[in-house]
Amino acid sequence: MMQNDSLMGRLRALVGGVEKRRALNEKGIERLRGQLRECAAGQGGEVSARGRAAKLAETYLQLDDSGRQQFLRLIALEFGPQPQMVAVAHTAYQKAVGTAEQWKAEAALRAAMRSGRIRILTQFNAIPQGVKFLVDLRADLLRYLPADRELAVLDRELESRLSAWFDVGFLELQRLTWNSPAALLEKLIEYEAVHEIQSWSDLKNRLDADRRLYAFFHPRMPAEPLIFVEVALTDHLAGNVQELLDVHAPLFDQKKADTAIFYSISSTQPGLRGVSFGNFLLKRVIDDLTRDFPKLDQFATLSPIPGLASWVRKNPQSLADCAIDVPLEQLVSGVWANDKKLQRSLREPLIRLAARYLAEAKRGSGEFPPPYDPVARFHLGNGARIERLNYLADTSVKGFAQSFGLMVNYRYELEALENNLEAFSAQGRIAMSSAVRRQARPG
């Protein structure tokens, strides 16, 4: 038991730590294969299983990138269901259909199809820091996947496990403030993915009395925000992120607020890609804000348009279609914004370009392909509507590079969310204000 406790402590120190990593040689692969077999077989009691899983996790964390990929390949390729056992169980089930033995045979077939991969992943989940270990392991897996498609079967099983373990019913919503632990505030700075936090003064501004910051946490990862949203309380539909982030701007009287602006939503764990809980975060936050500020009657975002420039690069004729004769590379540089005349002349054409992009650009094929823009997919998929396009709303280097400085407001009108979502899901219909719809029209 003392040995296992020591091993658990070693694992806690390794997760998230930085240490020189080693390669995995042939002898190491054979030893690892044997350990994985013991883990998949579930030999020994609970204490033995936890110690064995912790030792395997420690081995994984000590490996270099190539070694980790070999580790994952072993699990993916050698610990699936046994075809012969599945065939026998399937035959028995077919014979039992319609008899009193059908349900017993069905259970046996289900057990035969359960892979050793699942048993290994479940044992990892049971150890201290095990949930965080598996989230980080999947982040590695996703990096290897494009060049190693044989890992896809492991990714599907791990994503399924994580979706169950990170069900929204298990998550805790917390409001973070300037008085939150310093280590947690440092992670906000590290994880902010939309508008980089420039300093502690910048962070303090985002946590001031006229602001709110909410995050989802998992009880097994209490020091790791999974996703967080930053909110500004205002009396208008904000259209400029520089104004929202201005640390010298006067404090707004929150008692006068009738509008909540969600200006940054950041997912923090790459290993949870495909595990969706962002929509539940916004709904929970809206409920919380409505309770604290009954006068709020407008909920909207000030969002980037991250796919616009890349879509234009793939569809260069879109510039000419909107009567824009400025080269793409000049547009993304932002230099043109220093020329007042050019700035004025490009206003309507660039807004028209963005409107058409949000209304028409699609990803993939099919009867109702989703929008090309990832932020649009998220908000439209939550029942929001495209409310307004904002010119020179983000004049940072990143803002020009991804969307020529434009941003968009998505409005969450509570009475319309369900209808918008149903129309978007069933018919691919994009909800938008009449102004944006006019801007998106051809001609």
DAKA-V615574 format. One record per backbone hydrogen bond with DSSP energy under -0.5 kcal/mol. NH is the residue of the N-H (numbers start at 1). CO is the residue of the C=O. Records with the same first field share a line. If there is no record, write none. Layout:
BEGIN
NH: CO, CO
END
This chain:
BEGIN
5: 1
6: 2
7: 3
8: 4
9: 5
10: 6
11: 7
12: 8
13: 9
14: 10
15: 11
17: 14
19: 17
22: 62
25: 23
29: 25
30: 26
31: 27
32: 28
33: 29
34: 30
35: 31
36: 32
37: 33
38: 34
39: 35
40: 36
41: 37
42: 38
43: 38
49: 45
50: 46
51: 47
52: 48
53: 49
54: 50
55: 51
56: 52
57: 53
58: 54
59: 55
60: 56
61: 57
62: 58
63: 59, 60
64: 22
68: 64
69: 65
70: 66
71: 67
72: 68
73: 69
74: 70
75: 71
76: 72
77: 73
78: 74
79: 75
83: 81
86: 82
87: 83
88: 84
89: 85
90: 86
91: 87
92: 88
93: 89
94: 90
95: 91
96: 92
97: 93
99: 96
102: 99
105: 101
106: 102
107: 103
108: 104
109: 105
110: 106
111: 107
112: 108
113: 109
114: 110, 111
115: 113
116: 79
117: 79
118: 115
119: 115
120: 116
121: 117
122: 118
123: 119
124: 120
125: 121
126: 122
127: 124
130: 127
133: 129
134: 130
135: 131
136: 132
137: 133
138: 134
139: 135
140: 136
141: 137
142: 138
143: 139
144: 140
145: 141
146: 142
147: 144
148: 144, 145
151: 148
152: 149
155: 151
156: 152
157: 153
158: 154
159: 155
160: 156
161: 157
162: 158
163: 159
164: 160
165: 161
166: 162
167: 164
170: 167
171: 167, 168
172: 217
174: 215
176: 174, 213
180: 177
184: 181
185: 181
186: 182
187: 183
188: 184
189: 185
190: 186
191: 187
192: 188
196: 194
198: 196
203: 199
204: 200
205: 201
206: 202
207: 203, 204
208: 205
211: 208
212: 231
214: 229
215: 174
216: 227
217: 172
218: 221
219: 170
221: 218
224: 221
225: 223
226: 216
227: 216
228: 266
229: 214
230: 264
231: 212
232: 261
233: 210
234: 232, 259
238: 236
241: 393
242: 393
244: 240
245: 241
246: 243
247: 245
249: 246
254: 252
256: 253
257: 254
258: 234
259: 234
260: 298
261: 232, 259
262: 260, 300
263: 230, 261
264: 230
266: 228
268: 226
269: 226
270: 268
272: 269
273: 270
275: 272
276: 274
281: 277
282: 278
283: 279
284: 280
285: 281
286: 282
287: 283
288: 284
289: 285
290: 286
291: 287
292: 288
293: 289
296: 293
297: 258
298: 258
300: 260
301: 410
302: 262
303: 408
308: 305
309: 402
311: 307
312: 308
313: 309
314: 310
315: 311
318: 315
319: 316
320: 316
321: 317
322: 318, 319
323: 320
324: 319
325: 323
330: 327
331: 327
332: 328
333: 329
334: 330
336: 330
337: 334
338: 335
339: 336
340: 338
343: 339
344: 340
345: 341
346: 342
347: 343, 344
349: 345
350: 346
351: 347
352: 348
353: 349
354: 350
355: 351
356: 352
357: 353
358: 354
359: 355
360: 356
361: 356, 357
363: 370
364: 362
369: 366
370: 363
372: 361
377: 373
378: 374
379: 375
380: 376
381: 377
382: 379
383: 380
384: 379
385: 411
386: 431
387: 385, 409
388: 409
390: 407
393: 390, 405
394: 405
400: 396
401: 397
402: 398
403: 399
404: 400
405: 399
406: 403
407: 390
408: 303
409: 388
410: 408
411: 385, 409
412: 299
413: 411
414: 412
416: 413
417: 413, 414
420: 416
421: 417
422: 418
423: 419
424: 420
425: 421
426: 422
427: 423
428: 424
429: 423
431: 429
433: 386
437: 433
438: 434
439: 435
440: 436
441: 437, 438
END
